């Protein structure tokens, strides 16, 4: 199966960082969050990626064009212009980097990469969220129910820490407990190529029209993920992910 990653949005809530690079290129532990997401897929045997570019997509292209060079020993023949690579640590991935337009909506980006998907079901996710999700189980769940689409349902973490109180006495602090228990779309999908027929064009938002029509027609099922999940929507989220990585406690590091 291939994995489509939407990586073209503006990332306006992280404008302090995204003014110079697209959101999926913001780093956690010295590597772009996009790389972390791809590693999650690769841990489940998914090594072919279609990345939908938009805002500052050239930054993502430059990263991957230079990726093998940066991770290898090289011999340069300056006179001939030849480059010989030695002991490359680059992953064995196939990455298609597709320009899908700066202003294109999420559904439109997905429809624009139709020619790169083939006829098999595929994964799709966003370029700003990580999880310790069992993608193998997600794909098996999708095949078992036989519908056109599967989304991942998660309970988002709370935004603020909580106090454990006995009367007025503070007994302990709890860091970011889960929210009100309601599930949300966690952004990891398995999709049939047939869902692309429900996308009208560049202005289509995947999360409204197409998903809603799939739900109405009984073609959308939810896979429940009860483990770690975190979207990087704000600088607070980015700092939290960096802290987890720095102390060796990053649950999404399944590779």
N, C-alpha and C positions, 0 to 999 in steps of 0.2 A: 504494500500500500504506500501511496505517496502522502506527504503532509503539505498542505497549503497553509502558509502563515501570512496573515494580513499585517503589513509593516509600512503602511503608507500614510497613516493619520498624522495630524499636526501635534498631538500631545500638548494641548494648550494649558492643562493644569500643571504641567512641568516646564513651563515656558522659560524658567531660569536656565534649564539645561538644554531644552530642545531648540533654542535659538540658533545653535551651531551644529546640531546633529539630530537625526530622527530619534524618536523615543525608543525604538527597539535597540538602538546602539548605546543607550545609557548603560554604564558598566556596573556589574556586581562582581566584586573580587577580581577586578582587572579584565573581565571579559564581558562583552555585550550581553544583555538579558536575552537577546535573540539567540546567541550561542548556547545559553543555558537551556532554552526551550528546545533547541535542536538536539541537545544531548539527552534530554528526557525521551524524545522520540527514538533516538538512536539506541538507547538502552533497551528498547522493545523491538529492535530490528528494523526500524524505519529509517532509511538513509537517503531517500530521494525527496528533495524539498522543492516546492514552488513558492517563491517569496514574492508577494505582491508589493511593489514599490510605489511610492508617491512622493510625499514631502522629503526633500533632500535624499532621494534614493541613491544618488551617486556616492554618498558616504558608505552605504551598505555594499555597493558594487566594489568600491575601492578596498574595503575590508576583505572581501572574499578573493578579489584578484591578487592581493598581496599576502593572503593567509598562509599559503604553503611556503612562500619565501620567508616569512617571519618565523616559521617553525622548523626550518631546515638549515643544515650546513650546506653551503653552496661554493662551487668553484666557478669563477667568472673568467672567460676568455675575452678580455677587453678589446683585443684587435678584431676578433671574429664576431663578437657580440653574442657568444654562446653562454648559456647558463646550465650548469650541471648540478642537480640536487643530490644531496647525501642525507641519509638518516632523517627523513622527514617525519615529524610527529603529527602531521595533519591527518584528520579523520578521513576515512574513505567514504565521502559523501558526494552525491550529485546534486548540485544546487542551481536551479533556474531562477534568474533574477529578472522579473518581468515588470516593465513600466506600465502602471495601471492608471496614471493620471493624478495630478496633485489634488484635485477637488472631487474625485470619484468617491462615492459612498461605499460602505462595506460590501453590500450586495453586488454593486457594480464591479468592484475589484475582483470578486469571486467569478463573476461571469466573464470577465476579460481574460482569465487564464484557462478558459475551457479547452483550448487546443492543446494544452500541456498536461491534461489530466487522464486522457484515455477513457476507457469504458468501465473501469473498476471503481468500486467505492473508495473513498479517500478520507483522510483526516483533515480537519481544518481547525485552526485556532488563531488567536491574536498574538501580536508580538510584544506583549507587555505583562504576561501572567505566567506564574510557575506553580507547579503542584507535584505531589508524589503520586500522581494518578497511575493506576494500572491500565496502561493503554491497550495491552493485550486483552485484558478482561473487557474493556470498553468495546473493542472491535468484535469480540465474541458475543457480547450482549446484543450488539447491533445486528449481527448475522442471525441470531436466534429469533428476534422478533420480526424480522423480515420487512420492516417498514423502510421508508425512504431516508429518514434522518434520525439521528440520536444526538442529544445534547447531554452535557454533564451537569447535574444538579449538585450544588454545594451550599453549605451554610457559611456565609462570609464571617471573618473574624470581627470582633468588636473593634471600634476605632480607639476607644480609650480604656485604660486600666480601670479596675473596679476595687472597691473597698469591701472587706468582710467586717461587718459591724455587729457587735453585741451591745444593744442599747446605743450609747454614745461612744463606746470604746472601740477603737480600731484594733482588730486582731491581726489582720494581715492584708497584703495587697495581692490582687490577681491581675496579671498582665493580659490585657486584650481578650477577655472571654468572648465566646461566640455571641452573635447578635441576638435577635429576638426569636431565633429558631426557624425563620422563614428561609426557604431555599431560593437560590438565584441561578441564573445561567452562568456556569463556570467557564464557558468559552472553549471547551474541548469537544469537538463534534466528530461524528462519522457520518458521511453523506454519500448518497447515490448521485451520480452525475445528472440524474433526472431532475434534481431539485433546481438545477440552473435554469430550467424552463420557466420557473416561477419568478425569475428576476427579469424585470423589464429592461433595465439599462443602468447607466452610470449613476443616476439619481436614486436608485433603489437602496434602501437601508435593509440589510439582511435581517436585523433583529426585529423589524416590524412586519412589513408585508409578507415576505416569503415564509418566515418562521410561523407567523400567525396563520397563514393559509395551510401550512403543513399540519399545524395543531388542529385546525377545524376539520381537516379531512382525515384525521386519525393516523397521520403518517409521521408523527413525531413522538418519540419515546425518550424518557429521561433515565440516564444511568446515574445512580447515586454514589457520589464520592464522599467518604467520611473522613478522609485524611487531610493533609495540609493543602491549602490553596491560598494564593495571595496574588492579587493584581497590583501592579505598580502604577497607581493613578496619581500619586502625590509625592512630594519630597519626603514626607513622613514615611510612606510605604517604601521608598527607595532606601532610606536610612535603615529601616527595619530589616530589609533583606540583606543589606550590607553587613549589619551586625550579626545576623544569623550565620552568614558565610564566614566572617572573620573568626568567630569562635568555634568553627567546625560543627555547627549545629543547623545546617541547611537541609531541611527534610526533602527538598526537591532533588537533591544530588543523589540520584539513583544509579548513576553510572560509575 
